[in-house]
Each structure stands twice: as C-alpha cells, then as structure tokens.
Amino acid sequence: MCYNVSMQRVPVGERLPTLEDVARVAGVSRATVSRVINGIRNVDPQLHEVVWDAVGRTGYVPNRMARSLVTRRTGTVALVVSDSESHDDDPFMSRFFADPYFGRVVGGLMSVLRQAGVQLALQIVGSDDGRRRLVGDLRNGQADGVIVLSLPAVDALPRMLTEGGVPAVMIGRPAEPVPINYVDLANETGATIAAEHLLGRGCRRIGMISGPADVPASHDRISGFRRSTAKHGHGWVPIVAGNFTQESGEAAMRSLLAESPDLDGVFVANDLMAVGALLALRDAGRRVPEDVAIVGFDDSSAAVSAAPPLTTVRHPLEDMAAEAARLLLARIEDPEMRASSVIYEPTLVLRKSA
C-alpha cells in the first residue's frame, strides 16, 4: 500500500541511507533504532514515533532479511479468506474486491499493522487441499500469523490452524468450538434492533432476507429477528435466504413479494442484498419507505449510496478488524496466550429507507 510522507526528505548523498543516518536524524543511538525497526519490546512509545519519523525523512528501507534473522519472523501476517469453492477461474476473486465488507476489513487491519511495521498478504483458499497446503506453508514460516475470514458453514481451517500451532485470529465466531481467538458482533442483538425498529414504526406484515442459515452470523440474525417478532405476537414471519450478494437480494425480494404481497417491512441481513431488494421493489411499483420499509445490516458504503439511503444496523468492521490485528500481534508475541473473544455491540443508523 502506498502513502505519502509529508515531511522533508533528509539528503544523504548518492549512497543508500543507513541505520546510522536514521539514528543521527532521530537523535538516538543506533541500537535504539535497531530495536524499534526490529519490533523489539520495551522501547518507549515516544521513541517509536521519533525513529519512524526519521526513517521517513531519510528514506531508509529496513533490510527484511536481516530483520528476520534477528527476530525469527517474517514481518508479514496473512489475511486468509477460506471459501467453500475454488477460484481458479477467477484468481483475483472479483467478489472479494466488489464487496465493501472486505475492503473495510483490510482498512481496519492496516490501521494497526502499518504502525507496527508489519505487511499484510492476501491468501484465498477454496478446497481442503488448499487449506492443508496453506497450514503447511504457515508452519514453515511463510507468515507470522493469520487473520481468518471463514465463509463456509463447515470449515476445517480454524481447527487445522490451532492444531498446527499457527497464531490465528478469526473475524466472526467459528462455526464449531475451537480454541482460537476471535472478534465478533452481537448479531442477535443487531437483528433485534432491526425488528424493533420496523415494528415500532407501525409495520405489521414483516419479513426477512437472510444469509445462508448455516453460517453462524446468519443463524444468529435469523434467531434474533424471530425471537423479537415472536415477542410482538408474530408467530411466523416469511424468511428467504440469499448469499450476501446484490443479485441474491433482488431474487429473494421477488420471492418474498410473491409469497407475501402485502409486506410492509423487511429486514435484510446485509446492505448489498438490501440494494438488490430496493431494485426488486422499484420494479414491483412499491415505494420505500411509504409502502415497504427496509432495514439493512452493515452500514457499508452501499447503504450510503442506495436510493433511498438505507437505514441499517451498524457493523463496526474497521474497529473489529483493528482489534483482530492487535490480538494477533499479541498472540505472536506470547504463544501461550489463552484463546479470547471480543464481542462488539451493533447500533442502528437512521436514514431514509425506514
């Protein structure tokens, strides 16, 4: 990732800048510069800032090979997207780059990793063989640890990582009990917030567009929505599953309208599907929110650019990813650290769709 350095570059002649040049500009010893660049602990945080400022001003580029010899680390962590299908025909995984979810995760990770001088590599695996190769590569030192985004309902990767002794943190709760660090959202609470808002604004015939029911986050959102509507006397609500894409949201909305043409409120389990739902409602001549109120989930860029802009449940992905990065760096430093979890609370963001 490229970024601009605003300070004036300090000239060092025709030669490449050295640790001594950085130390001179920073006003500290060469040993202090070495400790900061190599990520060795017990260095004053203020010195970190001074040294990295001097690195930028001199243009010094750390020798990663030498750094690895000192720390026995690569200075790289991997963001691993574990999917249920191979992407050999789509090596850049167009869905990954098209979905705002993934961009927000990368942004949150980099906000922490960049300051720590750690690089981020992307790895996508879509088969059991690919997962086995990945764990083997990681155990052989390809990266210092991994952040895992697990997409399938059944995924062996989290257990393979823990059994292989690979430092790992998941974004999202693992589908089965595994002693792994993870960061998650209180998804049931988020769905309850959405249901309460629709019912509170007077909706009486409500439905839901969910994600795949066997994915933990989707299961929790369905459970929260059903529990909340049941408390208000709705013993049954129509639910149609999508797969978190805009196209699936559009198809699911058409199915809901065919099943329950008198719908006046819909909770959609992510913003991309909600955008598709808006298109289907527009084609059906239904106004939003006058005829059908829509509440999305995520508070992504898709919610802001939708027409009308989406009322949505905020999923603080950037904060969650940043916390996942901090957990991973701590786990790399302390291999004996016990598995822990951090759960974030969702909030409702009011816009025009409900």
C-alpha positions, 0 to 999 in steps of 0.5 A: 500500500502506498502513502505519502510522507509529508515531511522533508526528505533528509539528503544523504548523498548518492549512497543508500541511507543507513541505520546510522543516518536514521539514528543521527536524524532521530537523535538516538543511538543506533541500537535504539533504532535497531530495536524499534525497526526490529519490533523489539519490546520495551522501547518507549512509545515516544521513541517509536514515533521519533525513529519512524519519523526519521526513517521517513525523512531519510528514506531508509528501507529496513533490510527484511532479511536481516530483520528476520534473522534477528527476530525469527519472523517474517514481518508479514501476517496473512489475511486468509479468506477460506471459501467453500469453492475454488477460484481458479477461474477467477484468481483475483476473486472479483467478489472479494474486491466488489464487496465493501465488507472486505475492503473495510476489513483490510482498512481496519487491519492496516490501521494497526499493522502499518504502525507496527511495521508489519505487511499484510498478504492476501491468501484465498483458499477454496478446497481442503487441499488448499487449506492443508497446503496453506497450514503447511506453508504457515508452519514453515514460516511463510507468515507470522500469523493469520487473520481468518475470514471463514465463509463456509458453514463447515470449515476445517481451517480454524481447527487445522490452524490451532492444531498446527500451532499457527497464531490465528485470529478469526473475524466472526465466531467459528462455526464449531468450538475451537480454541482460537481467538476471535472478534465478533458482533452481537448479531442477535442483538443487531437483528433485534434492533432491526425488528424493533425498529420496523415494528415500532414504526407501525409495520405489521406484515414483516419479513426477512432476507437472510444469509445462508442459515448455516453460517453462524452470523446468519443463524444468529440474525435469523434467531434474533429477528424471530425471537423479537417478532415472536415477542410482538405476537408474530408467530411466523414471519416469511424468511428467504435466504440469499448469499450476501450478494446484490443479485441474491437480494433482488431474487429473494425480494421477488420471492418474498413479494410473491409469497407475501404481497402485502409486506410492509417491512423487511429486514435484510441481513446485509446492505448489498442484498438490501440494494438488490431488494430496493431494485426488486421493489422499484420494479414491483411499483412499491415505494420505500419507505411509504409502502415497504420499509427496509432495514439493512445490516452493515452500514457499508458504503452501499447503504450510503449510496442506495436510493433511498439511503438505507437505514441499517444496523451498524457493523463496526468492521474497521474497529473489529478488524483493528482489534483482530490485528492487535490480538494477533500481534499479541498472540505472536508475541506470547504463544501461550496466550489463552484463546479470547473473544471480543464481542462488539455491540451493533447500533442502528443508523437512521436514514431514509429507507425506514 
